[in-house]
């Protein structure tokens, strides 16, 4: 299959010219002639059918198209550089295990379990990728992933890791200003929602037989970090998995707003393609993670 790709030399010249705002200085940095750099950029513009620079007072300024392209070019060049260094230092005795995880689950649950695995498996290097939704592991070349859901995905081996217990939390100052606060009082405070758990607050009130017409009202967030930070800043009451705010509760930056806990219908799972189960690097990682679970 023919690929419509520019050369890496052209991309390097474009990136250097954008960084230095000058073909001359870019040429010096790349150890090329000024005409060579200018020609490479001109060829790249012809290939893309868009101007990447315009001249303003003898200086190069990116066009809107150039600014968009520069961001991606830098990512591509960085990946090529990283892969090149990795293969140059490859000893033949190491393996890379590609792992995908939900960002907050990786930060708050998984990270603490990694040092022991790395110490026991020095020849296995972990490469992490953040994912917020389920995806096809094989199409994205991922060996192992952590999913949140029902626990049954086609062609994947699934191991349940933890249920999701959600707790209502808020900044202590927000709660003390209205003390004492009962569960029914929370309906009068700003409610913060996670977009992937749209009915969580409704279920939380319903389980306690509390009637409110505001359970679906409030600010919605796609990920936990911004939701939690907003709650810490006094922006409202958040209903979140307890493990995502354990540190904030211990430090006093957040407080439990009401004792009722909501058990989610879904849970967290370790998954991997069935045919990779006997692969040594996958098997060792899975065995390690499962060994960290409570008996």
N, C-alpha and C positions, 0 to 999 in steps of 0.2 A: 504494500500500500504506500503510495507516494504521500509524503508529508509536506505541507506548505509552510516550511519553517525558515526563518532567517538564520544566518550564521551566528555562532557565539561571538565571533570577532566583532560583528556589527553591533551586537547587543552590548559588548564591553565598551566599544567606542561611544555609543549613545549614552551609556550610564556615566562614563568618565566625563563626557562633555556636559552632561546635566549637572554633575557634581561640581565641576570646576567653572561652569558657565563660560567655557572658552574651548575652542578646538585646539588652540596652541597649547594651553596648559594640560588638556587631556592627552595630547600627543606626547608631551614630556612625561606624564605619569605612566603612559603605556609603552614608552620607548619606541614610538612610531613617529612618522613625519606628520606635520599638520595636514598636508594634502591627503594622506592616507586615511586619517581620521575623518576628515570632511567627506571624502569619497564614500567611506563605509556608512556614514550617517545618511548621506544622499541616497545610497542604494537601499538602506532600510526604509526610508521615507517612500521610495518608489514601490518597494515591496508591500508596504502597509497602505499605500495610497492616501497617506495623511502627512501633513507637515508636523514635525515634532518640535521644531524650534522656530523662533522669530528673533531677529536682532533688534535690541533696544540699546542705544548708546554704546555701540561696540561690545555689547555683552549678549550672551545667549539667554533667552527666556523660553521656558517650556510653553508650548501651546496647551490648551485643555486636553487634547488627545495625547500629547506627549507626557503630561503629568499622570494621566491614567496608565499609560503604557509603562512608564518608569517604575511604578510601584510593583508591577508584575515582573518586569525584567530583573529587578533587584532580588526578588524571591527566587527566580529561576537561577540566576548566577550564584546566589548563596547556596542553593541546593546542589548545584554542580560542584562547587568548591568543597562542600562538606562530603559529598559522595566520593570525590577524587581523593581527598585526604584519607577517608575511611579505607578505600581499596589500596592505597599506597602503604598503609600500615597494617593491612590484613595479614594475619599470621597463618591462616588456615586452620587454626585451633579454636576460633570463636564463632558463635552463631548469634544472629539477631532475632529476637522475638518481638513481633509487632503486636502491640496491645492498644485497644481502643477503650476509652472509659468516659463515662459521664463526668464533666469537669468537677462538680462539687463532690461527687462520690470519690473521684480520684484523689482530690485534695484532702478530704476529711475522713475517709475510711481506708483507702488503699495505700496511700503514701507511707503510713507508719509500718506497713507490712512488707515493704520492699527491701529495706537494708538487710534483713536476715536472708532473704532470697539471694540478693546480689553477693553477699559474703560467702554463701554456700555454693554458688554457681558462677565462679569468676569468668568462665568461658562463654556465658550467655549475656549478651547486651540487650537491654530493653529499649524499645523505641515506642514512645507513647503518642497517641493521637486522640484529641478530644472529639467526642460525638454527643449530640444532644438527643438524637433519635435513633431508632433501630435502623440497620442497614445490612446490605449483603456483604458478609465478611470476605468471601472469596473474590468478589468483583473488585473490592478495594484492597485486596492483598493483606488482610489482617488475620493474624493467627488466633488471637484470643480477645474477647471483648467482655465488657460488663454492661448488661442491659437492665432496664427497669421495665417490668411488665408482668405478664401472666405466667411465664415460665414454660412456654411451649412455642418453639420456633422451628419451622421445617429444616431438616437436615443439620440441626445443631444439637450438640450435647449440652445439657443445661444443669447447673448445680445452684441450688438456692443458697444465698449467702445471708440475707437478712430481710426481715419484714421492715416495713416503713411505718414508724410510729410518729405521728405528727403532733406537735405541741404548739400552743399559742404563746407567743413571746412578744415583748415590747420593751422599750427603754424604761428603766426604773422611774425616771422623772415623769414620764407620761402616765404611768400607773399611780404614782404617789400623788399626783395633782388631782386625781379623782378617787382617792382611797376612801373607803374600801371599795374594790371593784369585784363585782360578781360576774359569773359567766354571761348572764343576760345583759349586763352593762356593756359588754364588748361590742354588741351590735350598734351602740351609739358612738363608738370610736371609729376612726378611719381604718378600714380593713385592707390589708395588703395581700394580693393574690399571686400565685404562681400560675402562669398561663397553661402549663401542662397538668395542673390539678384544678380545673375551673370550678368544680363543685365541692371542693374541700370544706370551705367555710359553711356551705349549706348543710353538708352532712354533719359537721361538728355541732352546729346548733340543733339539728333535727334529732341527733342521738340523745340530746339532753332535754328534748321536748320543749325547746325554747322557740317561740314564734318571733320571727323578724322578717321584714321585707327588704333588708339591706344585705343579706348574705351573699348576693352576687355583685354588690356595688363596691367600688374602690379601685385603686391603682393595680395594674397587672404587670408582672415582670416575666421575662422569658427564662432567666436563670436565677439561681439562689443568691449569688454574691451581692448583686445590687439590691435585691429585696431585703436581705439581712442588714446591709449598710443603712438602708432607708429606715428600717425599724430601729436600729441603734441610734439614729439621729433624731428619733422621736416622731417619725412620719406616720406611724400607725402601728397596728397589731398584725403580726405575721403568723401564719400557720405553716410551720415548716417541719421537716423531719428532724428529730431531736439531735441526730449525729451531726447535722450541718451547723448547729449552734452550740455544741457542747462547750467549746472553748469560751465563747462569749458569755454563756451562763456561768461558767466557773469563775470568770474574771469579773463578773458583775456588770458587764456592758449591756447585757440583756437580762430580763427576769421573766419567769413563767407568769403569764397573765391570768391563767385559770388552770385548775388541776386536770380537767378532762383531756384525755389523749385519744386521738383518732387513728385507728389502725387502717391503713390503706388496703385496698383490695389487691394491689400489685405489690411486688417485692423486687429485691435486687438479685441478679443472677450472674454467674460466671458462665460464659458460653464459648463454644469453639466448634468448628466444622467436625462432624463425626469422623471423617477419614484422617484427621490430624491427631486424634486421641492417643495414638501410639508413638507419635513423634516425641523424641526424648525431651526437647526443650519445652514443648507444650505440656507433656506429662509432669515434668518437674515443677513447672510454674503452677499448674492446677493443684498438684499435691500440696505444695507449700501454702497456697491460699486457703485450701480446705483445712489444713492443719491448724490454722490460726483461729478457726471458729470455735465458739464455746462447745464443750462436750454435751 
